[in-house]
């Protein structure tokens, strides 16, 4: 299986869900947004079996007191059946890449 990396900012989940040539995975990488709104119903196309897998590698430089609350991107990733991985250290980033590779190798959603 050939791998390709496409960098696109911003990426719309609908673009990836309806693209004629599907990606294996879509990864959002960055710090949390300042918005914690939920994604309105009907804004995102429904995911089907040949849709790419969605991941959010949420970079958290500082640990927050009182827990970590979901942001807008995490709500979006959840809506398309994706996985959020919070990353505080380089080691956690390496583990997140292992998780991504594992999902792609197994073909699991």
N, C-alpha and C positions, 0 to 999 in steps of 0.2 A: 504494500500500500504506500503510495507516494504521499508525502506530507507537503503542505504548502502553508505559508503564513501570510495572511492578509491583514494589514493594519488599516483600519478605517475608523475614523472618529467623526461624528458619533455613528454607532451602528443601531439600526432599528431592528428589534426582534422580528417585526413583520417582514422586513426585507429578507431576513434569513429563513423565516418560516415558509415564505412563498417563492423563494428563488428557484429557478429551474435547475441550477447546479448547486446542490446542497453541500454545505460545509460539514465536516465531522463534528466540530465543536465551535462554539462562540464563547470567548472568554472576555468578560469585562474586568479590567484591571485598574485599580486606583483607590483613592481614599473615599470614605463615605461621603455621600452628598449631604447637603444641609437640609434637604427636604425629606420628610418622613411620610408623605402622603401615600395612600394606597393607590394602586393602578385601577382606574375605573373599568368596570365590566365592559367587554366589547372593544376595548382599545387595542388588545393584542389578539392576533389570530389564534385559533386553537392549534395545539401541537398535535402532530400525528406521528405514526411509527417511523417514518423516514425523515423526520425533522432532526436538525442538529441538536446536540446536547448543549445546554447553556450552563456556564459557570461564572461566578462572581468572585474574583480574588480581591477581597476588600482589605486594603492596606491600612492597618491601624498602628500608627507610630506610637501612640500613647495608649496605655490601658486606662479604661474609664472606670470610675467608681460607680457602683450600683448596677453593673451589667452593661451589656451592649445591646442597644435597641436597633431594630431594622430600619434601613433607609429606603428611599424610593427604588433604587436599583435592586435591593434585596427583594422587595415586594414584586418587582417586575420579573426577576429570575424565578421566584416561587410560582408566579402565575404561569410560566412556561415549563414548569416541572424541572427547573434547574437546581443547582447546588451552590450555596454560598460558603466560602471558606475564608475565615478571618485570619489575617497574616500579621504577626507582630515582629517576627524575626526572619533572618535569612534561612534558618533551618525550617521554619514553618512554610516558607515559600517553596523550598525544595520538596517538602512533603506534599504541598498542594499540587506541584507538577507531577509527582508520583501518582496522586489520586486521579488527575486528569489523564495521564498515560494509561492507568489501569482501566478507566472507563472506556477509553478509546480502543484498547487492546481486546477487552471483553465484548465490546459492542453493546454494553449495558446502557440503558437510558439514564 
